[in-house]
Amino acid sequence: MGIPGSGLAKGLAVTLRTMTRKSHTAQYPDAQPELPPRTRGVIGLFEENCTVCMLCARECPDWCIYIDSHKETVPPAAPGGRERSRNVLDRFAIDFALCMYCGICIEVCPFDALFWSPEFEYAEEDIRDLTHERDKLREWMWTVPAPPALDPRAEEPKEIGAARKAADKLAAAEAAAAAEAAQAETERASDTSDGTNGPNAGDGPSTSSRADRPNRTDGSDGNGAAT
């Protein structure tokens, strides 16, 4: 069992130690604080990556994400193709008065449409102004820091490997098609050259005119018949 008053003595000892130290006051807002790289300030929306899958809204524990969308029919890319439908984003809003900054929405987004920004100066006098619509969320994207550099010894991401394989396969297919086209063009040119020179070359020596036949002085024509 502890000595009575030991906790109070320890607290007073901490107070006495700190009283002799020089205090450091942050001159905010004149001097901005140096925040850690992964500071959770506000959420930015990269609208082009959003597919309206609704995962972020379903997983949000505070239900502070509001999404509205509609479907549009996309014409076929090639003649005879099938029409497709896609979701079009109408509204994307986050109520930061309810947000608990857990980051679940950013983690579950499969297409990297949400990002953390270290900005924290967005206080409002009216609580309703803390609901940021998609235009405001898009503006926060300009404050999102660049991702850290990858470790050169790390394994290559699967997405980059898959993209490189697809690009190499496409390049190989294009090279094969170009080689086949060049070979076909060469064969076509060779066939045209043979068709022009072959028959003429074969008929030339076998035909002769009457003027080229030798004159006979013995009274017979060139066939040996007497005239």
Salt bridges, closest charged atoms under 4 A:
GLU47 OE2 - ARG134 NH1 2.95
GLU48 OE2 - ARG138 NH2 2.77
GLU72 OE2 - HIS70 NE2 3.22
GLU72 OE1 - ARG86 NH2 3.61
ASP90 OD1 - HIS70 ND1 2.89
ASP126 OD2 - ARG128 NH2 2.87
GLU133 OE2 - ARG91 NH2 3.02
GLU139 OE1 - LYS136 NZ 3.99
ASP151 OD1 - ARG153 NE 3.74
GLU156 OE2 - ARG164 NH1 2.17
GLU185 OE1 - ARG188 NH1 2.54
ASP218 OD2 - ARG216 NH2 3.00
